[in-house]
Amino acid sequence: MAIMLVDGHVGGFHVSPMVVSVSKSEPDSSSTHTPVVTQAPVKALDPDGVGVISIGTAAFVVAAIVFGVTQSGLAATGHLWFLWVAITGAVLGVLALAGLISGRRRRRARAATPIETKAPEALN
């Protein structure tokens, strides 16, 4: 089926004539779809993120200690906010670690307990 659009003006723009072909074609049953990109079958190195958050928190703690020692120099140059950013990063990192570690413990406890199955008539 072909649809012909005629010359005209649409919204102040000149529209050239064009032919649009519309067809319903069924895909071959013999052709199979092969994806262009496939994911490698490997496990995640750090599935819950505890390692990454630990490294970031440690970096913020070290930065807070260094900036705390050089606090007078930072204040003289107007960069005392570096110290507060480092302290904030360390505190947020500790809070995130607490949440991630408790979540990890919950998942491990849930995986260790067997799932109880009930008969359908017991659910009523």
N, CA, C and O atoms as a printed pandas DataFrame, in Angstrom:
     atom_number atom_name residue_name chain_id  residue_number  x_coord  y_coord  z_coord
0              1         N          MET        A               1    0.857   -1.163    0.000
1              2        CA          MET        A               1    0.000    0.000    0.000
2              3         C          MET        A               1    0.904    1.227    0.000
3              4         O          MET        A               1    1.874    1.288    0.755
4              5         N          ALA        A               2    0.588    2.195   -0.841
5              6        CA          ALA        A               2    1.353    3.426   -0.917
6              7         C          ALA        A               2    0.425    4.599   -0.637
7              8         O          ALA        A               2   -0.724    4.612   -1.079
8              9         N          ILE        A               3    0.920    5.563    0.087
9             10        CA          ILE        A               3    0.149    6.756    0.413
10            11         C          ILE        A               3    0.880    7.939   -0.192
11            12         O          ILE        A               3    2.080    8.099    0.033
12            13         N          MET        A               4    0.185    8.773   -0.955
13            14        CA          MET        A               4    0.794    9.925   -1.605
14            15         C          MET        A               4    0.375   11.176   -0.863
15            16         O          MET        A               4   -0.816   11.427   -0.678
16            17         N          LEU        A               5    1.337   11.951   -0.443
17            18        CA          LEU        A               5    1.054   13.232    0.199
18            19         C          LEU        A               5    1.237   14.319   -0.852
19            20         O          LEU        A               5    2.224   14.304   -1.588
20            21         N          VAL        A               6    0.319   15.242   -0.931
21            22        CA          VAL        A               6    0.369   16.275   -1.966
22            23         C          VAL        A               6    1.113   17.496   -1.464
23            24         O          VAL        A               6    1.350   17.654   -0.266
24            25         N          ASP        A               7    1.483   18.374   -2.424
25            26        CA          ASP        A               7    2.132   19.638   -2.069
26            27         C          ASP        A               7    1.222   20.451   -1.166
27            28         O          ASP        A               7   -0.003   20.406   -1.286
28            29         N          GLY        A               8    1.844   21.196   -0.260
29            30        CA          GLY        A               8    1.038   22.046    0.590
30            31         C          GLY        A               8    1.908   22.793    1.588
31            32         O          GLY        A               8    3.134   22.681    1.597
32            33         N          HIS        A               9    1.247   23.534    2.400
33            34        CA          HIS        A               9    1.920   24.285    3.448
34            35         C          HIS        A               9    1.390   23.798    4.789
35            36         O          HIS        A               9    0.183   23.707    5.011
36            37         N          VAL        A              10    2.340   23.485    5.684
37            38        CA          VAL        A              10    1.966   23.042    7.018
38            39         C          VAL        A              10    2.713   23.921    8.008
39            40         O          VAL        A              10    3.942   23.898    8.064
40            41         N          GLY        A              11    1.983   24.681    8.773
41            42        CA          GLY        A              11    2.584   25.539    9.787
42            43         C          GLY        A              11    3.561   26.546    9.212
43            44         O          GLY        A              11    4.558   26.875    9.854
44            45         N          GLY        A              12    3.292   27.043    8.011
45            46        CA          GLY        A              12    4.167   28.027    7.405
46            47         C          GLY        A              12    5.334   27.425    6.652
47            48         O          GLY        A              12    6.151   28.162    6.099
48            49         N          PHE        A              13    5.436   26.111    6.615
49            50        CA          PHE        A              13    6.518   25.437    5.910
50            51         C          PHE        A              13    5.984   24.791    4.650
51            52         O          PHE        A              13    4.866   24.276    4.636
52            53         N          HIS        A              14    6.777   24.815    3.593
53            54        CA          HIS        A              14    6.388   24.160    2.346
54            55         C          HIS        A              14    6.664   22.667    2.467
55            56         O          HIS        A              14    7.762   22.270    2.858
56            57         N          VAL        A              15    5.688   21.845    2.141
57            58        CA          VAL        A              15    5.816   20.401    2.223
58            59         C          VAL        A              15    5.894   19.849    0.808
59            60         O          VAL        A              15    4.988   20.068    0.004
60            61         N          SER        A              16    6.966   19.138    0.501
61            62        CA          SER        A              16    7.132   18.522   -0.816
62            63         C          SER        A              16    6.323   17.239   -0.876
63            64         O          SER        A              16    6.065   16.611    0.150
64            65         N          PRO        A              17    5.918   16.847   -2.094
65            66        CA          PRO        A              17    5.201   15.580   -2.189
66            67         C          PRO        A              17    6.138   14.407   -1.917
67            68         O          PRO        A              17    7.305   14.425   -2.309
68            69         N          MET        A              18    5.624   13.413   -1.255
69            70        CA          MET        A              18    6.417   12.217   -0.998
70            71         C          MET        A              18    5.515   11.008   -0.989
71            72         O          MET        A              18    4.311   11.105   -0.752
72            73         N          VAL        A              19    6.117    9.879   -1.248
73            74        CA          VAL        A              19    5.384    8.631   -1.252
74            75         C          VAL        A              19    5.894    7.800   -0.088
75            76         O          VAL        A              19    7.098    7.604    0.073
76            77         N          VAL        A              20    4.970    7.321    0.711
77            78        CA          VAL        A              20    5.319    6.490    1.845
78            79         C          VAL        A              20    4.765    5.105    1.577
79            80         O          VAL        A              20    3.579    4.953    1.284
80            81         N          SER        A              21    5.602    4.112    1.672
81            82        CA          SER        A              21    5.164    2.750    1.448
82            83         C          SER        A              21    4.947    2.072    2.793
83            84         O          SER        A              21    5.835    2.070    3.645
84            85         N          VAL        A              22    3.778    1.505    2.976
85            86        CA          VAL        A              22    3.441    0.812    4.203
86            87         C          VAL        A              22    3.117   -0.622    3.835
87            88         O          VAL        A              22    2.247   -0.877    3.002
88            89         N          SER        A              23    3.812   -1.551    4.452
89            90        CA          SER        A              23    3.505   -2.951    4.160
90            91         C          SER        A              23    3.599   -3.747    5.442
91            92         O          SER        A              23    4.383   -3.439    6.339
92            93         N          LYS        A              24    2.785   -4.771    5.501
93            94        CA          LYS        A              24    2.835   -5.677    6.635
94            95         C          LYS        A              24    3.574   -6.919    6.180
95            96         O          LYS        A              24    3.060   -7.710    5.389
96            97         N          SER        A              25    4.754   -7.077    6.673
97            98        CA          SER        A              25    5.503   -8.272    6.300
98            99         C          SER        A              25    5.815   -9.049    7.554
99           100         O          SER        A              25    6.267   -8.485    8.550
100          101         N          GLU        A              26    5.581  -10.313    7.508
101          102        CA          GLU        A              26    5.857  -11.192    8.629
102          103         C          GLU        A              26    7.317  -11.622    8.559
103          104         O          GLU        A              26    7.819  -11.919    7.474
104          105         N          PRO        A              27    8.009  -11.661    9.700
105          106        CA          PRO        A              27    9.396  -12.114    9.669
106          107         C          PRO        A              27    9.481  -13.598    9.345
107          108         O          PRO        A              27    8.585  -14.375    9.674
108          109         N          ASP        A              28   10.565  -13.972    8.699
109          110        CA          ASP        A              28   10.788  -15.381    8.380
110          111         C          ASP        A              28   10.902  -16.185    9.659
111          112         O          ASP        A              28   11.519  -15.748   10.629
112          113         N          SER        A              29   10.305  -17.357    9.652
113          114        CA          SER        A              29   10.468  -18.229   10.812
114          115         C          SER        A              29   11.852  -18.862   10.813
115          116         O          SER        A              29   12.315  -19.359   11.840
116          117         N          SER        A              30   12.520  -18.841    9.641
117          118        CA          SER        A              30   13.854  -19.429    9.564
118          119         C          SER        A              30   14.932  -18.485   10.082
119          120         O          SER        A              30   16.001  -18.934   10.496
120          121         N          SER        A              31   14.656  -17.159   10.064
121          122        CA          SER        A              31   15.665  -16.216   10.543
122          123         C          SER        A              31   15.553  -16.075   12.058
123          124         O          SER        A              31   14.457  -15.979   12.610
124          125         N          THR        A              32   16.691  -16.063   12.706
125          126        CA          THR        A              32   16.704  -15.885   14.156
126          127         C          THR        A              32   17.405  -14.583   14.486
127          128         O          THR        A              32   18.314  -14.151   13.777
128          129         N          HIS        A              33   16.979  -13.979   15.546
129          130        CA          HIS        A              33   17.574  -12.715   15.974
130          131         C          HIS        A              33   18.845  -12.994   16.759
131          132         O          HIS        A              33   18.827  -13.752   17.729
132          133         N          THR        A              34   19.928  -12.394   16.349
133          134        CA          THR        A              34   21.168  -12.504   17.107
134          135         C          THR        A              34   21.520  -11.110   17.612
135          136         O          THR        A              34   21.711  -10.192   16.815
136          137         N          PRO        A              35   21.606  -10.947   18.919
137          138        CA          PRO        A              35   21.902   -9.618   19.458
138          139         C          PRO        A              35   23.303   -9.168   19.079
139          140         O          PRO        A              35   24.221   -9.974   18.929
140          141         N          VAL        A              36   23.440   -7.857   18.931
141          142        CA          VAL        A              36   24.729   -7.281   18.569
142          143         C          VAL        A              36   25.660   -7.281   19.776
143          144         O          VAL        A              36   26.848   -7.574   19.650
144          145         N          VAL        A              37   25.120   -6.954   20.937
145          146        CA          VAL        A              37   25.913   -6.886   22.152
146          147         C          VAL        A              37   25.372   -7.925   23.129
147          148         O          VAL        A              37   24.167   -7.995   23.370
148          149         N          THR        A              38   26.258   -8.718   23.678
149          150        CA          THR        A              38   25.856   -9.693   24.681
150          151         C          THR        A              38   26.643   -9.454   25.954
151          152         O          THR        A              38   27.773   -8.967   25.917
152          153         N          GLN        A              39   26.043   -9.796   27.075
153          154        CA          GLN        A              39   26.704   -9.602   28.357
154          155         C          GLN        A              39   27.489  -10.854   28.707
155          156         O          GLN        A              39   27.000  -11.974   28.561
156          157         N          ALA        A              40   28.693  -10.650   29.164
157          158        CA          ALA        A              40   29.541  -11.765   29.559
158          159         C          ALA        A              40   28.979  -12.422   30.816
159          160         O          ALA        A              40   28.490  -11.726   31.706
160          161         N          PRO        A              41   29.040  -13.735   30.902
161          162        CA          PRO        A              41   28.491  -14.431   32.076
162          163         C          PRO        A              41   29.469  -14.438   33.244
163          164         O          PRO        A              41   30.000  -15.488   33.607
164          165         N          VAL        A              42   29.706  -13.274   33.829
165          166        CA          VAL        A              42   30.604  -13.174   34.977
166          167         C          VAL        A              42   29.842  -12.599   36.154
167          168         O          VAL        A              42   28.884  -11.845   35.981
168          169         N          LYS        A              43   30.275  -12.959   37.349
169          170        CA          LYS        A              43   29.652  -12.428   38.557
170          171         C          LYS        A              43   30.199  -11.026   38.833
171          172         O          LYS        A              43   31.326  -10.699   38.461
172          173         N          ALA        A              44   29.395  -10.221   39.481
173          174        CA          ALA        A              44   29.824   -8.882   39.864
174          175         C          ALA        A              44   30.917   -8.979   40.923
175          176         O          ALA        A              44   30.861   -9.834   41.807
176          177         N          LEU        A              45   31.907   -8.102   40.830
177          178        CA          LEU        A              45   32.995   -8.124   41.801
178          179         C          LEU        A              45   32.526   -7.682   43.178
179          180         O          LEU        A              45   32.911   -8.272   44.187
180          181         N          ASP        A              46   31.709   -6.664   43.223
181          182        CA          ASP        A              46   31.218   -6.128   44.490
182          183         C          ASP        A              46   29.720   -5.875   44.349
183          184         O          ASP        A              46   29.307   -4.741   44.104
184          185         N          PRO        A              47   28.901   -6.918   44.500
185          186        CA          PRO        A              47   27.476   -6.754   44.194
186          187         C          PRO        A              47   26.731   -5.787   45.101
187          188         O          PRO        A              47   25.733   -5.203   44.680
188          189         N          ASP        A              48   27.188   -5.603   46.335
189          190        CA          ASP        A              48   26.459   -4.705   47.230
190          191         C          ASP        A              48   27.152   -3.361   47.435
191          192         O          ASP        A              48   26.594   -2.498   48.112
192          193         N          GLY        A              49   28.325   -3.153   46.888
193          194        CA          GLY        A              49   28.980   -1.856   46.937
194          195         C          GLY        A              49   29.758   -1.549   48.197
195          196         O          GLY        A              49   30.217   -0.418   48.357
196          197         N          VAL        A              50   29.927   -2.500   49.098
197          198        CA          VAL        A              50   30.620   -2.232   50.361
198          199         C          VAL        A              50   32.086   -1.867   50.104
199          200         O          VAL        A              50   32.619   -0.966   50.751
200          201         N          GLY        A              51   32.724   -2.545   49.186
201          202        CA          GLY        A              51   34.138   -2.264   48.903
202          203         C          GLY        A              51   34.354   -0.865   48.360
203          204         O          GLY        A              51   35.272   -0.167   48.789
204          205         N          VAL        A              52   33.521   -0.450   47.423
205          206        CA          VAL        A              52   33.660    0.878   46.817
206          207         C          VAL        A              52   33.396    1.968   47.845
207          208         O          VAL        A              52   34.139    2.947   47.921
208          209         N          ILE        A              53   32.341    1.804   48.634
209          210        CA          ILE        A              53   32.012    2.810   49.649
210          211         C          ILE        A              53   33.093    2.856   50.726
211          212         O          ILE        A              53   33.390    3.926   51.256
212          213         N          SER        A              54   33.683    1.705   51.056
213          214        CA          SER        A              54   34.761    1.677   52.054
214          215         C          SER        A              54   35.968    2.472   51.581
215          216         O          SER        A              54   36.550    3.238   52.349
216          217         N          ILE        A              55   36.346    2.295   50.325
217          218        CA          ILE        A              55   37.500    3.028   49.782
218          219         C          ILE        A              55   37.214    4.526   49.755
219          220         O          ILE        A              55   38.070    5.328   50.129
220          221         N          GLY        A              56   36.018    4.904   49.318
221          222        CA          GLY        A              56   35.663    6.325   49.292
222          223         C          GLY        A              56   35.625    6.943   50.673
223          224         O          GLY        A              56   36.076    8.072   50.864
224          225         N          THR        A              57   35.089    6.210   51.638
225          226        CA          THR        A              57   35.032    6.714   53.009
226          227         C          THR        A              57   36.429    6.878   53.578
227          228         O          THR        A              57   36.725    7.876   54.235
228          229         N          ALA        A              58   37.296    5.889   53.322
229          230        CA          ALA        A              58   38.680    5.985   53.801
230          231         C          ALA        A              58   39.383    7.195   53.188
231          232         O          ALA        A              58   40.142    7.883   53.871
232          233         N          ALA        A              59   39.137    7.457   51.913
233          234        CA          ALA        A              59   39.753    8.626   51.266
234          235         C          ALA        A              59   39.268    9.922   51.900
235          236         O          ALA        A              59   40.058   10.844   52.106
236          237         N          PHE        A              60   37.977   10.003   52.211
237          238        CA          PHE        A              60   37.453   11.208   52.859
238          239         C          PHE        A              60   38.004   11.355   54.276
239          240         O          PHE        A              60   38.258   12.476   54.717
240          241         N          VAL        A              61   38.193   10.251   54.998
241          242        CA          VAL        A              61   38.758   10.325   56.353
242          243         C          VAL        A              61   40.198   10.828   56.293
243          244         O          VAL        A              61   40.588   11.690   57.081
244          245         N          VAL        A              62   40.986   10.295   55.364
245          246        CA          VAL        A              62   42.378   10.746   55.213
246          247         C          VAL        A              62   42.404   12.228   54.842
247          248         O          VAL        A              62   43.201   12.990   55.389
248          249         N          ALA        A              63   41.539   12.637   53.917
249          250        CA          ALA        A              63   41.493   14.049   53.528
250          251         C          ALA        A              63   41.099   14.927   54.715
251          252         O          ALA        A              63   41.653   16.013   54.889
252          253         N          ALA        A              64   40.148   14.471   55.532
253          254        CA          ALA        A              64   39.732   15.262   56.698
254          255         C          ALA        A              64   40.878   15.408   57.687
255          256         O          ALA        A              64   41.054   16.470   58.284
256          257         N          ILE        A              65   41.662   14.340   57.865
257          258        CA          ILE        A              65   42.806   14.424   58.781
258          259         C          ILE        A              65   43.849   15.400   58.244
259          260         O          ILE        A              65   44.360   16.237   58.989
260          261         N          VAL        A              66   44.164   15.296   56.959
261          262        CA          VAL        A              66   45.163   16.198   56.356
262          263         C          VAL        A              66   44.681   17.640   56.420
263          264         O          VAL        A              66   45.446   18.532   56.787
264          265         N          PHE        A              67   43.421   17.877   56.069
265          266        CA          PHE        A              67   42.900   19.239   56.103
266          267         C          PHE        A              67   42.755   19.749   57.536
267          268         O          PHE        A              67   42.867   20.951   57.777
268          269         N          GLY        A              68   42.512   18.859   58.478
269          270        CA          GLY        A              68   42.435   19.267   59.880
270          271         C          GLY        A              68   43.793   19.728   60.396
271          272         O          GLY        A              68   43.890   20.687   61.161
272          273         N          VAL        A              69   44.850   19.020   59.959
273          274        CA          VAL        A              69   46.207   19.409   60.373
274          275         C          VAL        A              69   46.589   20.753   59.751
275          276         O          VAL        A              69   47.251   21.565   60.398
276          277         N          THR        A              70   46.184   20.993   58.513
277          278        CA          THR        A              70   46.544   22.238   57.814
278          279         C          THR        A              70   45.403   23.254   57.841
279          280         O          THR        A              70   45.252   24.054   56.918
280          281         N          GLN        A              71   44.619   23.215   58.886
281          282        CA          GLN        A              71   43.442   24.073   58.980
282          283         C          GLN        A              71   43.795   25.558   58.937
283          284         O          GLN        A              71   43.069   26.337   58.319
284          285         N          SER        A              72   44.871   25.961   59.563
285          286        CA          SER        A              72   45.221   27.391   59.586
286          287         C          SER        A              72   45.597   27.881   58.193
287          288         O          SER        A              72   45.275   29.010   57.822
288          289         N          GLY        A              73   46.273   27.041   57.426
289          290        CA          GLY        A              73   46.622   27.425   56.054
290          291         C          GLY        A              73   45.401   27.506   55.157
291          292         O          GLY        A              73   45.311   28.369   54.284
292          293         N          LEU        A              74   44.461   26.595   55.382
293          294        CA          LEU        A              74   43.226   26.632   54.599
294          295         C          LEU        A              74   42.406   27.878   54.926
295          296         O          LEU        A              74   41.825   28.500   54.037
296          297         N          ALA        A              75   42.365   28.234   56.201
297          298        CA          ALA        A              75   41.612   29.417   56.619
298          299         C          ALA        A              75   42.237   30.685   56.045
299          300         O          ALA        A              75   41.526   31.618   55.673
300          301         N          ALA        A              76   43.562   30.717   55.973
301          302        CA          ALA        A              76   44.248   31.911   55.466
302          303         C          ALA        A              76   43.981   32.123   53.979
303          304         O          ALA        A              76   43.930   33.261   53.512
304          305         N          THR        A              77   43.812   31.035   53.239
305          306        CA          THR        A              77   43.571   31.150   51.794
306          307         C          THR        A              77   42.093   31.117   51.425
307          308         O          THR        A              77   41.745   31.217   50.249
308          309         N          GLY        A              78   41.224   30.978   52.418
309          310        CA          GLY        A              78   39.792   30.960   52.146
310          311         C          GLY        A              78   39.285   29.610   51.671
311          312         O          GLY        A              78   38.205   29.519   51.087
312          313         N          HIS        A              79   40.051   28.569   51.917
313          314        CA          HIS        A              79   39.658   27.218   51.496
314          315         C          HIS        A              79   39.307   26.317   52.669
315          316         O          HIS        A              79   39.503   25.104   52.591
316          317         N          LEU        A              80   38.800   26.877   53.740
317          318        CA          LEU        A              80   38.424   26.072   54.899
318          319         C          LEU        A              80   37.259   25.131   54.582
319          320         O          LEU        A              80   37.043   24.141   55.281
320          321         N          TRP        A              81   36.524   25.444   53.539
321          322        CA          TRP        A              81   35.402   24.586   53.150
322          323         C          TRP        A              81   35.878   23.208   52.706
323          324         O          TRP        A              81   35.098   22.257   52.740
324          325         N          PHE        A              82   37.146   23.073   52.286
325          326        CA          PHE        A              82   37.701   21.757   51.942
326          327         C          PHE        A              82   37.564   20.807   53.133
327          328         O          PHE        A              82   37.195   19.644   52.968
328          329         N          LEU        A              83   37.861   21.307   54.322
329          330        CA          LEU        A              83   37.767   20.492   55.534
330          331         C          LEU        A              83   36.338   20.025   55.759
331          332         O          LEU        A              83   36.105   18.861   56.086
332          333         N          TRP        A              84   35.381   20.929   55.583
333          334        CA          TRP        A              84   33.983   20.568   55.832
334          335         C          TRP        A              84   33.450   19.588   54.788
335          336         O          TRP        A              84   32.617   18.738   55.101
336          337         N          VAL        A              85   33.926   19.705   53.561
337          338        CA          VAL        A              85   33.531   18.731   52.535
338          339         C          VAL        A              85   34.072   17.352   52.889
339          340         O          VAL        A              85   33.362   16.354   52.763
340          341         N          ALA        A              86   35.328   17.291   53.333
341          342        CA          ALA        A              86   35.930   16.015   53.705
342          343         C          ALA        A              86   35.217   15.394   54.911
343          344         O          ALA        A              86   34.980   14.187   54.936
344          345         N          ILE        A              87   34.880   16.204   55.896
345          346        CA          ILE        A              87   34.164   15.696   57.074
346          347         C          ILE        A              87   32.777   15.188   56.671
347          348         O          ILE        A              87   32.348   14.124   57.118
348          349         N          THR        A              88   32.085   15.945   55.832
349          350        CA          THR        A              88   30.760   15.529   55.370
350          351         C          THR        A              88   30.842   14.226   54.584
351          352         O          THR        A              88   30.012   13.337   54.775
352          353         N          GLY        A              89   31.834   14.103   53.700
353          354        CA          GLY        A              89   32.008   12.866   52.940
354          355         C          GLY        A              89   32.285   11.678   53.837
355          356         O          GLY        A              89   31.773   10.585   53.598
356          357         N          ALA        A              90   33.094   11.881   54.873
357          358        CA          ALA        A              90   33.401   10.790   55.797
358          359         C          ALA        A              90   32.149   10.369   56.580
359          360         O          ALA        A              90   31.902    9.176   56.756
360          361         N          VAL        A              91   31.372   11.331   57.043
361          362        CA          VAL        A              91   30.165   11.006   57.810
362          363         C          VAL        A              91   29.140   10.295   56.931
363          364         O          VAL        A              91   28.553    9.296   57.347
364          365         N          LEU        A              92   28.921   10.805   55.716
365          366        CA          LEU        A              92   27.979   10.152   54.810
366          367         C          LEU        A              92   28.460    8.753   54.420
367          368         O          LEU        A              92   27.653    7.836   54.264
368          369         N          GLY        A              93   29.768    8.593   54.263
369          370        CA          GLY        A              93   30.312    7.281   53.950
370          371         C          GLY        A              93   30.103    6.291   55.070
371          372         O          GLY        A              93   29.776    5.132   54.816
372          373         N          VAL        A              94   30.284    6.726   56.309
373          374        CA          VAL        A              94   30.060    5.837   57.461
374          375         C          VAL        A              94   28.587    5.440   57.545
375          376         O          VAL        A              94   28.267    4.284   57.825
376          377         N          LEU        A              95   27.696    6.397   57.303
377          378        CA          LEU        A              95   26.261    6.075   57.314
378          379         C          LEU        A              95   25.906    5.095   56.193
379          380         O          LEU        A              95   25.132    4.162   56.405
380          381         N          ALA        A              96   26.464    5.306   55.012
381          382        CA          ALA        A              96   26.206    4.396   53.893
382          383         C          ALA        A              96   26.746    3.009   54.186
383          384         O          ALA        A              96   26.092    2.010   53.886
384          385         N          LEU        A              97   27.939    2.936   54.772
385          386        CA          LEU        A              97   28.510    1.631   55.122
386          387         C          LEU        A              97   27.637    0.902   56.135
387          388         O          LEU        A              97   27.431   -0.306   56.025
388          389         N          ALA        A              98   27.128    1.626   57.112
389          390        CA          ALA        A              98   26.259    0.994   58.106
390          391         C          ALA        A              98   25.022    0.400   57.445
391          392         O          ALA        A              98   24.622   -0.719   57.765
392          393         N          GLY        A              99   24.419    1.141   56.529
393          394        CA          GLY        A              99   23.246    0.636   55.825
394          395         C          GLY        A              99   23.561   -0.536   54.918
395          396         O          GLY        A              99   22.802   -1.505   54.870
396          397         N          LEU        A             100   24.676   -0.462   54.196
397          398        CA          LEU        A             100   25.043   -1.551   53.290
398          399         C          LEU        A             100   25.414   -2.823   54.045
399          400         O          LEU        A             100   25.061   -3.924   53.624
400          401         N          ILE        A             101   26.120   -2.673   55.152
401          402        CA          ILE        A             101   26.523   -3.853   55.919
402          403         C          ILE        A             101   25.310   -4.502   56.572
403          404         O          ILE        A             101   25.223   -5.728   56.625
404          405         N          SER        A             102   24.368   -3.695   57.072
405          406        CA          SER        A             102   23.160   -4.296   57.659
406          407         C          SER        A             102   22.325   -4.978   56.577
407          408         O          SER        A             102   21.730   -6.026   56.830
408          409         N          GLY        A             103   22.273   -4.407   55.390
409          410        CA          GLY        A             103   21.569   -5.042   54.284
410          411         C          GLY        A             103   22.221   -6.346   53.873
411          412         O          GLY        A             103   21.536   -7.319   53.559
412          413         N          ARG        A             104   23.543   -6.368   53.874
413          414        CA          ARG        A             104   24.274   -7.600   53.547
414          415         C          ARG        A             104   23.967   -8.691   54.568
415          416         O          ARG        A             104   23.754   -9.848   54.206
416          417         N          ARG        A             105   23.945   -8.312   55.856
417          418        CA          ARG        A             105   23.629   -9.292   56.909
418          419         C          ARG        A             105   22.213   -9.825   56.762
419          420         O          ARG        A             105   21.978  -11.021   56.933
420          421         N          ARG        A             106   21.262   -8.937   56.442
421          422        CA          ARG        A             106   19.878   -9.367   56.246
422          423         C          ARG        A             106   19.760  -10.346   55.078
423          424         O          ARG        A             106   19.076  -11.364   55.184
424          425         N          ARG        A             107   20.434  -10.034   53.958
425          426        CA          ARG        A             107   20.385  -10.932   52.804
426          427         C          ARG        A             107   20.988  -12.284   53.120
427          428         O          ARG        A             107   20.451  -13.314   52.713
428          429         N          ARG        A             108   22.102  -12.294   53.846
429          430        CA          ARG        A             108   22.733  -13.570   54.197
430          431         C          ARG        A             108   21.861  -14.371   55.152
431          432         O          ARG        A             108   21.764  -15.591   55.024
432          433         N          ALA        A             109   21.225  -13.699   56.108
433          434        CA          ALA        A             109   20.339  -14.404   57.042
434          435         C          ALA        A             109   19.115  -14.948   56.311
435          436         O          ALA        A             109   18.659  -16.054   56.598
436          437         N          ARG        A             110   18.588  -14.178   55.375
437          438        CA          ARG        A             110   17.426  -14.620   54.610
438          439         C          ARG        A             110   17.786  -15.813   53.723
439          440         O          ARG        A             110   16.980  -16.727   53.549
440          441         N          ALA        A             111   18.990  -15.803   53.166
441          442        CA          ALA        A             111   19.423  -16.913   52.316
442          443         C          ALA        A             111   19.694  -18.170   53.135
443          444         O          ALA        A             111   19.574  -19.281   52.616
444          445         N          ALA        A             112   20.057  -18.012   54.407
445          446        CA          ALA        A             112   20.380  -19.169   55.247
446          447         C          ALA        A             112   19.138  -19.853   55.783
447          448         O          ALA        A             112   19.181  -21.049   56.074
448          449         N          THR        A             113   18.032  -19.136   55.922
449          450        CA          THR        A             113   16.810  -19.743   56.455
450          451         C          THR        A             113   16.011  -20.364   55.323
451          452         O          THR        A             113   15.844  -19.747   54.271
452          453         N          PRO        A             114   15.510  -21.591   55.527
453          454        CA          PRO        A             114   14.719  -22.224   54.465
454          455         C          PRO        A             114   13.357  -21.557   54.327
455          456         O          PRO        A             114   12.792  -21.046   55.294
456          457         N          ILE        A             115   12.854  -21.574   53.125
457          458        CA          ILE        A             115   11.543  -20.982   52.858
458          459         C          ILE        A             115   10.481  -22.022   53.188
459          460         O          ILE        A             115   10.523  -23.154   52.707
460          461         N          GLU        A             116    9.531  -21.613   54.017
461          462        CA          GLU        A             116    8.450  -22.531   54.393
462          463         C          GLU        A             116    7.388  -22.507   53.306
463          464         O          GLU        A             116    6.989  -21.444   52.832
464          465         N          THR        A             117    6.945  -23.671   52.927
465          466        CA          THR        A             117    5.866  -23.753   51.939
466          467         C          THR        A             117    4.608  -24.234   52.640
467          468         O          THR        A             117    4.645  -25.176   53.431
468          469         N          LYS        A             118    3.524  -23.593   52.349
469          470        CA          LYS        A             118    2.252  -23.948   52.948
470          471         C          LYS        A             118    1.349  -24.526   51.867
471          472         O          LYS        A             118    1.433  -24.150   50.697
472          473         N          ALA        A             119    0.502  -25.426   52.271
473          474        CA          ALA        A             119   -0.466  -25.995   51.342
474          475         C          ALA        A             119   -1.487  -24.919   50.989
475          476         O          ALA        A             119   -1.786  -24.067   51.826
476          477         N          PRO        A             120   -2.034  -24.936   49.764
477          478        CA          PRO        A             120   -3.009  -23.901   49.371
478          479         C          PRO        A             120   -4.212  -23.828   50.288
479          480         O          PRO        A             120   -4.749  -22.741   50.500
480          481         N          GLU        A             121   -4.654  -24.946   50.840
481          482        CA          GLU        A             121   -5.826  -24.898   51.717
482          483         C          GLU        A             121   -5.498  -24.236   53.067
483          484         O          GLU        A             121   -6.404  -23.753   53.746
484          485         N          ALA        A             122   -4.243  -24.209   53.455
485          486        CA          ALA        A             122   -3.864  -23.573   54.717
486          487         C          ALA        A             122   -3.859  -22.055   54.592
487          488         O          ALA        A             122   -3.880  -21.351   55.602
488          489         N          LEU        A             123   -3.832  -21.548   53.372
489          490        CA          LEU        A             123   -3.815  -20.105   53.175
490          491         C          LEU        A             123   -5.191  -19.485   53.340
491          492         O          LEU        A             123   -5.295  -18.276   53.548
492          493         N          ASN        A             124   -6.224  -20.260   53.254
493          494        CA          ASN        A             124   -7.588  -19.719   53.358
494          495         C          ASN        A             124   -7.994  -19.449   54.745
495          496         O          ASN        A             124   -9.112  -18.994   54.984
